[in-house]
Amino acid sequence: MGGGRILTSLLIVMAGCHGEPESTATSAASAASPTTTAVPAQVPAAVAAPVTPTAPPQPVTPPDMVEIRGGLFLMGSRISEGSPEERPMHEVAVATFLFDRTEVTAAAYQACVKAGACSPMQGPSSLCNGPESGRKDHPANCIDFTQAEAFCSFAGKRLPSEREWEYAARGGSELRRFSWGEEVPDGERACYNHIGTCPVGSFPSGAFGLRDMSGNVWEWTSSFFGAYPDERASGTHRVYRGGSFSRRFPKWLRNALRNRYLPHEWSASLGVRCARTVSPVQCPQDTEARPASDPKLPPACERTRGVPACEPAMEWDGERCVLSVPGGVTAAAHVTPRATGDGQRAPDAQGQGAGAEAGEVAQTSAKTDAVVRTRTPAHDGDCKKNYPGRPAAFRFTGKTFHGRNPAIRAGNCVRRDMGEQWTSACCPGTP
């Protein structure tokens, strides 16, 4: 009997040396017979130690991306500015997301091609930055929507929405006119009015530390084109933003400017920049997240408290922003700015504002089946300076932008500028 008690005590001591919880060790000792040596379970000491809860690790922003803190901002243009498709100005909530610091380079896109995840750039064009061009540090261009989407998926990212793109370009609630601020574009601020693309990141950073948001190449978004303020869930055209190297007038680099293509269309002036959703979703104050139905799309943030903001001279009436009228009476905002060629606002003193240039006449009629060619001698000087051999300026109206191109080519003319319902061109002849 004495030997049994000694053996039991020895087993308890052995179990304690290995960190076994007391209740488990006592149970093991009771189960051992006086004539059998029990071997205690090998349990790490860490199991017995109290566990201190820790916060989940915060996502690390990759060095090639920038964290764009979410917030509320007024998207679009005021009632007296921009083009009709940029209005009405409306409040939008954007969740925090990650955004590529620069446009995707030709080298990065070619790596996707080599991996079999992307198809080769479109072409041929001497302005396309394919592998034979030697411009691997220039932006990937000559890619359609599907190719842009495929690259972002290959990189573990997605295309930004139109809302995310404008929020990032405008510095959120700063509402910058261009990525760098209010100063008009020039060769020191952007790849603009240039013979081709520039190496990515060649110019100073703009809002949020992003590079080339204004100029170099336009950038695809995931959004379908549609009338504001709603964001369409389907459609025929996809929106692209940002302006490009090929534009000669400041209006084309404005952050609020919208443009669109059919998914299969492409251009040497169109490229891509990718985004990534931050998880868990971080929506701005007074809003709540609505999960995206498609992982290729960002989550939506919807206002649940407070009153939506409106542009100056407007106020929220419970359903929409309306014009404020002295005496407390309000009226719906159906204000159309003075028409100046492309329906945009009047030009600035230099004739190169956010709208059509000086000399363009109002053209608000619906598209017709015929293309009409009209002389615009006010632009002859610009044609002489920039298009030698084509000193006579004309305005082509009717049909669509693409529908006017055959008539322009037939006249041996070149495009100098364009609007929704017109194309300005320089042609041979005597001014």
Secondary structure by P-SEA (a helix, b strand, c coil): caaaaaaaaaaaaaaaaacccaaaaaaaaaaccccbbbbccccccccccbbbbbccccccccccbbbbbbbbbbccccccccccccccbbbbbbcccccccccccaaaaaaaaaacccccccccccccccccccccccccccccaaaaaaaaaaacbbbbcaaaaaaaaaccccccccccccccccccccccccccccccccccccccccccccccbbbbccccccccccccccccbbbbccccccccccccccccbbbbbccccccccccbbbbbbcccccccccbbbbbbccccbbbbbbbcccbbbbcccccccccbbbbbcccccccccccccccccccccccccccccccccccccccccccccbbbbbbcccaaaaaaaccccccbbbbbbccccccaaaaaaaaccccccccccbbbbcccccc
